[in-house]
């Protein structure tokens, strides 16, 4: 059976996170989104950990649910993000790693060990520690060998494994003799699986996708769909480590069926650039022009796409196929990895269809109506018939969902902390925006 999971988000105790990000509300939105498993997030924070203990109870092996929940509630998996800032190889490294814990007992031991080492877990839901990624993994596995460490959003320039500003060129360089225990990586919003397929050391590692959401509406914007014999932590773990250990991971009883992706161009670090000077460069332009801003002379933020080009061992072929619902699937011809599908969040589709912002109450009301009538956001985006969507939401929104399913959209890529701009219909205006940006780069006054 397939289970849709989002394994990375944050609580209200992390910086820049909605104060509504508490477990009961996350649970409500998880159902609305169509997610079967959510992460608790932030279990290193003492107040949030107390909220976890007060609110959840173990329902299945390693998975938790609301104490007064219902049978259709999502489960929660114990996960947290750790920010390691340290010096290695003469360079300051800023690496974010996700830890998945099989039990409350393991969480308590890890928290106790970090406190004993002098780390301030009260400061933020995503604590900053001076422990290297390698030593963090060693500490976690010395406490529980069944825990998992997953490098987060691995291409983000400032805070990731492969990041252009503070990362490494390989898993081995980052984790040393513990690299063999890195069974998978998280794509992040600015890359998709196809980009990661080009990296030699990821050929036999799992490619995971999750939202890193700071608000309920962003939950599920990326997700990993597991095909499991039974929904337990053990089986999720087995699906993640399988590709590293087995010659044919797709034959395993527990595996990843597919992932659901944000369009990477919409991610805020996809291209190289400098937002203050409105400079944006594709990888080819960066190769030609370099990484110094032509306006102010400072260094550009090297984007994810260029960084992939730097580290890629080969090009990448792909296969595409539309299913009976008109959804475009992308396949790895080598068979090393499962397929994926790209989405535009339903709120964004509704907003453009209605010519309102995603924060508009009318957009939120239409979103709630659709989820109530048609099951969940995931069902609407990928499974519901266009005719049924049209009956509930009208022709314009139905057309928008159909175009998104087929990939018939235009995106102006994000760069240097600015999200990309998605247009479902207004292609001409988007091209005008792109041209205007290019002219600004050339110093044309108009």
VENZI-V455386 format. One record per residue. N is the residue number from 1. SS is DSSP state (helix for helix, strand for strand, loop for the rest). Layout:
((N	SS) (N	SS))
This chain:
((1	loop) (2	strand) (3	strand) (4	strand) (5	strand) (6	strand) (7	loop) (8	loop) (9	strand) (10	loop) (11	loop) (12	loop) (13	loop) (14	loop) (15	loop) (16	loop) (17	loop) (18	loop) (19	loop) (20	loop) (21	loop) (22	loop) (23	helix) (24	helix) (25	helix) (26	helix) (27	helix) (28	helix) (29	helix) (30	helix) (31	helix) (32	helix) (33	helix) (34	loop) (35	loop) (36	loop) (37	strand) (38	strand) (39	strand) (40	loop) (41	loop) (42	loop) (43	loop) (44	loop) (45	loop) (46	helix) (47	helix) (48	helix) (49	helix) (50	helix) (51	helix) (52	helix) (53	helix) (54	helix) (55	helix) (56	strand) (57	strand) (58	strand) (59	strand) (60	strand) (61	loop) (62	loop) (63	strand) (64	strand) (65	strand) (66	strand) (67	loop) (68	loop) (69	loop) (70	loop) (71	loop) (72	loop) (73	loop) (74	loop) (75	strand) (76	strand) (77	strand) (78	strand) (79	strand) (80	strand) (81	strand) (82	strand) (83	strand) (84	strand) (85	strand) (86	strand) (87	strand) (88	strand) (89	loop) (90	loop) (91	strand) (92	strand) (93	strand) (94	strand) (95	strand) (96	strand) (97	strand) (98	strand) (99	strand) (100	strand) (101	strand) (102	loop) (103	loop) (104	helix) (105	helix) (106	helix) (107	helix) (108	helix) (109	helix) (110	helix) (111	helix) (112	helix) (113	helix) (114	helix) (115	helix) (116	helix) (117	loop) (118	loop) (119	loop) (120	loop) (121	loop) (122	loop) (123	loop) (124	loop) (125	loop) (126	loop) (127	loop) (128	strand) (129	strand) (130	loop) (131	loop) (132	loop) (133	helix) (134	helix) (135	helix) (136	helix) (137	helix) (138	helix) (139	helix) (140	helix) (141	helix) (142	helix) (143	helix) (144	loop) (145	loop) (146	loop) (147	loop) (148	strand) (149	strand) (150	strand) (151	strand) (152	loop) (153	loop) (154	loop) (155	loop) (156	loop) (157	loop) (158	loop) (159	loop) (160	loop) (161	loop) (162	loop) (163	loop) (164	loop) (165	loop) (166	loop) (167	loop) (168	loop) (169	loop) (170	loop) (171	helix) (172	helix) (173	helix) (174	helix) (175	helix) (176	helix) (177	helix) (178	helix) (179	helix) (180	helix) (181	helix) (182	loop) (183	loop) (184	strand) (185	strand) (186	strand) (187	loop) (188	loop) (189	loop) (190	loop) (191	loop) (192	loop) (193	helix) (194	helix) (195	helix) (196	helix) (197	helix) (198	loop) (199	loop) (200	helix) (201	helix) (202	helix) (203	loop) (204	loop) (205	loop) (206	strand) (207	strand) (208	strand) (209	loop) (210	loop) (211	loop) (212	loop) (213	strand) (214	loop) (215	loop) (216	helix) (217	helix) (218	helix) (219	loop) (220	loop) (221	loop) (222	loop) (223	strand) (224	strand) (225	strand) (226	strand) (227	strand) (228	loop) (229	loop) (230	loop) (231	loop) (232	loop) (233	helix) (234	helix) (235	helix) (236	helix) (237	helix) (238	helix) (239	helix) (240	helix) (241	helix) (242	helix) (243	helix) (244	helix) (245	helix) (246	loop) (247	loop) (248	loop) (249	helix) (250	helix) (251	helix) (252	loop) (253	loop) (254	loop) (255	strand) (256	strand) (257	strand) (258	strand) (259	strand) (260	strand) (261	strand) (262	strand) (263	loop) (264	helix) (265	helix) (266	helix) (267	loop) (268	loop) (269	loop) (270	loop) (271	strand) (272	strand) (273	strand) (274	strand) (275	helix) (276	helix) (277	helix) (278	loop) (279	strand) (280	strand) (281	strand) (282	loop) (283	helix) (284	helix) (285	helix) (286	helix) (287	helix) (288	helix) (289	helix) (290	loop) (291	loop) (292	strand) (293	loop) (294	loop) (295	loop) (296	loop) (297	loop) (298	loop) (299	strand) (300	loop) (301	strand) (302	loop) (303	loop) (304	helix) (305	helix) (306	helix) (307	helix) (308	helix) (309	helix) (310	helix) (311	helix) (312	loop) (313	loop) (314	loop) (315	loop) (316	loop) (317	loop) (318	loop) (319	strand) (320	strand) (321	strand) (322	strand) (323	loop) (324	loop) (325	loop) (326	loop) (327	loop) (328	strand) (329	strand) (330	strand) (331	strand) (332	loop) (333	loop) (334	loop) (335	loop) (336	loop) (337	loop) (338	loop) (339	strand) (340	strand) (341	strand) (342	strand) (343	strand) (344	loop) (345	loop) (346	helix) (347	helix) (348	helix) (349	helix) (350	helix) (351	helix) (352	helix) (353	helix) (354	helix) (355	loop) (356	loop) (357	loop) (358	loop) (359	loop) (360	loop) (361	helix) (362	helix) (363	helix) (364	helix) (365	helix) (366	helix) (367	helix) (368	helix) (369	helix) (370	helix) (371	helix) (372	helix) (373	helix) (374	helix) (375	loop) (376	loop) (377	helix) (378	helix) (379	helix) (380	helix) (381	helix) (382	helix) (383	loop) (384	loop) (385	loop) (386	helix) (387	helix) (388	helix) (389	helix) (390	helix) (391	helix) (392	helix) (393	helix) (394	loop) (395	helix) (396	helix) (397	helix) (398	helix) (399	helix) (400	helix) (401	helix) (402	helix) (403	helix) (404	helix) (405	helix) (406	helix) (407	loop) (408	loop) (409	loop) (410	strand) (411	strand) (412	strand) (413	loop) (414	loop) (415	strand) (416	loop) (417	loop) (418	strand) (419	loop) (420	loop) (421	strand) (422	strand) (423	strand) (424	loop) (425	loop) (426	loop) (427	helix) (428	helix) (429	helix) (430	helix) (431	helix) (432	helix) (433	helix) (434	helix) (435	helix) (436	helix) (437	helix) (438	helix) (439	helix) (440	helix) (441	helix) (442	loop) (443	loop) (444	loop) (445	loop) (446	loop))
